[in-house]
Amino acid sequence: MILNIIFLFFTIYLLIQSVIEQRSFYKKMRRSIGFRGGKIIYIDKPQEVKEKGVVYGKLLKSHKYGLSGKPDYIYRLGEELIPIELKSSEAEDSPYYKDVMQLVAYFLIIEDVYQKRVKRGRIVYRNTMFEVYNRRHLRKELFNILKQMEKMQEGDYSPEVNSSFALCRFCLCRDTVCEIYKNTSK
């Protein structure tokens, strides 16, 4: 009898876990930036008129993860901190991978700086918005990227690259850890 109850609870737990894992890590939403009842606590730009309790343009540094950055906004909604990243481009059915990884990096930075777990953030494009949830697999992907970047800096790793001036000229790695751009721009 007790084993049947334990088995039933375990089965329910596994079903709930599988449903949670199959949910998308983002939700497409109507384009809006703020939160009803939320308060801005951080803005990535200096202001002439400063509002009390808001941090303006400060570089946020995570010593734990070796990351630093400046999200466009951080809202406080109750006890929750929510980073918002504004993009000048448009997106269709899903957020761009690089933007998701940038937001996940902000999750880590905010968690280290404010000592509070971030549950979600928003990426706002010109035509739409996505709410991105702080999932374990996204954090794991970011940690893998950070490891690769560290190996690239140390010279222990070189990714497979198709050199193309058109593709390389706007790359973030250009003139930092990648030498390809210098060779293609001649």
C-alpha positions in Angstrom: 0.0 0.0 0.0 2.7 2.5 1.0 4.8 1.5 -2.0 1.8 2.1 -4.3 1.4 5.6 -2.8 5.1 6.3 -3.2 5.1 5.0 -6.7 2.0 7.2 -7.5 3.7 10.3 -6.2 6.9 9.5 -8.0 5.0 9.0 -11.3 3.2 12.4 -10.8 6.5 14.1 -10.0 8.1 12.7 -13.2 5.1 13.8 -15.3 5.2 17.3 -13.9 8.9 17.5 -14.4 8.6 16.4 -18.1 5.9 19.0 -18.7 8.1 21.7 -17.2 11.2 20.6 -19.2 9.2 20.6 -22.5 7.9 24.1 -22.0 9.6 26.7 -24.1 12.3 28.8 -22.4 10.6 31.9 -23.7 7.2 33.3 -24.3 6.3 35.6 -27.1 4.3 38.6 -25.9 2.7 41.8 -27.0 5.4 44.4 -27.2 5.6 46.3 -23.9 8.6 47.3 -21.8 7.5 47.9 -18.2 5.5 46.1 -15.6 2.3 47.2 -13.9 3.3 47.9 -10.3 7.0 47.5 -11.1 9.7 50.1 -10.3 12.8 50.8 -12.3 15.9 50.3 -10.2 18.6 50.5 -12.9 18.9 52.3 -16.2 21.9 52.0 -18.6 22.2 55.7 -19.4 23.1 58.8 -17.6 20.2 61.2 -16.8 20.2 64.9 -16.1 17.3 64.6 -13.7 17.9 61.6 -11.5 15.1 59.7 -9.7 15.9 58.6 -6.1 16.6 54.9 -5.8 17.6 54.4 -9.4 21.1 53.5 -10.5 22.1 55.2 -13.8 24.7 53.8 -16.2 26.8 51.8 -13.7 28.8 48.8 -15.0 27.5 45.8 -13.0 30.3 43.3 -12.2 30.1 39.7 -11.1 33.3 38.6 -9.5 31.9 35.1 -9.0 31.5 34.6 -12.8 34.0 37.0 -14.2 31.3 38.9 -16.1 30.3 42.5 -16.3 27.6 44.3 -18.2 24.9 47.0 -18.4 21.4 45.8 -19.0 19.2 48.5 -20.5 16.8 48.3 -17.5 16.2 46.4 -14.3 12.7 46.4 -12.8 11.8 45.4 -9.3 8.3 43.7 -9.2 7.7 42.9 -5.6 10.8 41.0 -4.6 11.6 39.9 -8.2 14.3 41.6 -10.3 13.7 41.5 -14.0 16.3 42.7 -16.6 15.1 44.2 -19.8 17.2 44.4 -23.0 16.1 46.6 -25.8 17.1 45.8 -29.4 16.9 48.0 -32.5 16.3 45.0 -34.8 13.2 43.0 -35.5 12.5 39.4 -34.6 9.9 36.9 -35.9 9.1 33.7 -34.2 11.8 33.5 -31.6 14.5 35.6 -29.9 18.0 35.6 -31.4 20.3 33.1 -29.7 23.0 35.8 -29.0 20.4 38.0 -27.3 19.2 35.1 -25.2 22.7 34.4 -24.1 23.3 38.1 -23.3 20.2 38.1 -21.1 21.3 34.9 -19.4 24.6 36.6 -18.6 22.7 39.5 -17.1 20.8 36.9 -14.9 24.1 35.7 -13.5 25.5 39.2 -13.0 22.3 40.5 -11.3 22.2 37.4 -9.1 25.8 38.0 -7.9 25.4 41.8 -7.5 22.0 41.9 -5.9 22.2 38.4 -4.2 18.7 37.5 -5.6 17.8 34.7 -8.0 16.4 36.1 -11.3 13.4 34.2 -12.6 12.9 35.9 -16.0 13.9 38.7 -18.2 12.7 40.4 -21.4 14.1 41.0 -24.8 12.2 43.8 -26.6 12.6 44.0 -30.3 11.2 46.8 -32.5 8.2 44.6 -33.5 7.8 42.1 -30.6 8.9 41.1 -27.2 10.0 37.8 -25.6 10.0 36.9 -22.0 12.9 34.5 -21.3 12.9 32.3 -18.3 16.1 31.5 -16.3 16.4 27.8 -17.1 19.2 25.5 -16.1 19.9 24.4 -19.7 20.4 28.1 -20.7 22.8 28.7 -17.9 24.7 25.6 -18.9 24.9 26.8 -22.5 26.3 30.1 -21.3 28.9 28.4 -19.1 30.0 26.4 -22.1 30.4 29.5 -24.2 32.4 31.2 -21.4 34.7 28.2 -21.2 35.3 28.3 -25.0 36.0 32.0 -24.8 38.5 31.4 -22.0 40.2 28.7 -24.0 40.3 31.0 -27.1 42.0 33.7 -25.0 44.6 31.2 -23.8 45.1 30.0 -27.3 43.9 26.4 -26.5 40.9 26.5 -28.7 40.1 27.8 -32.2 36.5 27.4 -33.4 35.8 26.3 -36.9 35.4 29.5 -38.9 34.3 30.3 -42.4 36.1 33.5 -43.1 33.9 36.1 -44.8 34.3 39.8 -44.6 30.6 40.2 -44.7 30.0 37.9 -41.8 33.1 38.9 -39.8 32.8 42.7 -39.9 30.0 42.9 -37.3 31.2 39.9 -35.1 31.8 40.6 -31.5 35.0 38.5 -31.5 36.5 40.7 -34.3 39.8 42.3 -33.1 39.6 40.5 -29.8 40.2 36.8 -29.8 39.7 36.2 -33.5 42.4 36.9 -36.1 40.2 36.0 -39.1 38.8 39.5 -39.7 42.3 41.0 -40.0 43.1 38.5 -42.8 39.8 39.0 -44.7 39.7 42.8 -44.6 42.8 43.1 -46.7 
